[in-house]
Amino acid sequence: MEALLQAIYQLVPVIGDVIDAHCPGTRARSDFIRACLHGHWGEARGMIEGMLAEPWMLRGYQENRLREFLELLPVTDSAAA
């Protein structure tokens, strides 16, 4: 479990940067990081799924990073339940 959380927390700043590029001038990045730090995985997942709903707005490896992060979250949710 600790290794999983470490993997998640290593990706949080990367995903935060993707969110910031997708939603410039908003609090979306800080809201995402706050949600992750407080373990509000459903909120974090919702933000990422919203971005994946508009894949034409993503560049380069952003979509891959977002999906990689989402793959880690269900394990975290089931472990927290």
C-alpha positions in Angstrom: 0.0 0.0 0.0 2.8 2.4 0.8 4.5 1.8 -2.6 1.1 2.5 -4.3 0.7 5.8 -2.4 4.2 6.8 -3.2 3.6 6.2 -6.9 0.4 8.2 -6.7 2.1 11.1 -4.9 5.0 11.1 -7.4 2.4 11.7 -10.1 0.4 14.4 -8.4 2.7 17.3 -9.4 2.9 16.0 -13.0 -0.9 15.7 -13.2 -1.2 19.1 -11.5 0.9 20.6 -14.3 -1.3 18.9 -16.9 -4.4 20.3 -15.2 -2.8 23.8 -15.0 -2.0 23.7 -18.8 -5.6 22.5 -19.5 -7.2 25.1 -17.2 -4.9 28.1 -17.1 -5.7 31.0 -14.8 -7.9 28.8 -12.5 -7.6 27.1 -9.1 -8.0 23.7 -10.7 -4.3 22.7 -10.1 -4.4 23.6 -6.4 -7.9 22.1 -6.0 -6.5 18.8 -7.5 -3.5 18.8 -5.3 -5.5 19.6 -2.2 -8.0 16.7 -3.0 -5.1 14.3 -3.4 -3.4 15.4 -0.2 -6.6 14.9 1.7 -7.4 11.5 0.1 -10.4 12.8 -1.8 -9.8 10.4 -4.6 -13.3 10.7 -6.1 -12.9 14.4 -6.5 -9.4 13.9 -8.1 -10.8 11.2 -10.4 -13.7 13.5 -11.5 -11.3 16.2 -12.5 -9.2 13.8 -14.6 -12.2 12.2 -16.2 -13.4 15.6 -17.2 -10.1 16.3 -18.9 -10.2 12.9 -20.7 -13.7 13.8 -22.0 -11.9 16.4 -24.1 -8.9 14.5 -25.5 -8.4 17.0 -28.3 -7.3 19.5 -25.7 -4.5 17.3 -24.4 -1.0 17.3 -25.9 1.8 14.8 -26.2 1.8 12.3 -23.3 -0.8 14.1 -21.2 -3.6 11.6 -21.9 -1.3 8.7 -21.1 -0.3 10.3 -17.8 -3.9 11.0 -16.8 -4.9 7.4 -17.6 -1.9 6.1 -15.7 -3.0 8.1 -12.7 -6.5 6.8 -12.9 -5.3 3.2 -13.0 -3.7 3.8 -9.6 -6.8 5.3 -8.0 -9.3 2.4 -7.9 -6.8 0.3 -5.9 -6.5 3.2 -3.4 -10.3 3.5 -3.2 -10.8 -0.1 -2.5 -8.0 -0.1 0.1 -9.5 2.9 1.9 -13.0 1.3 2.0 
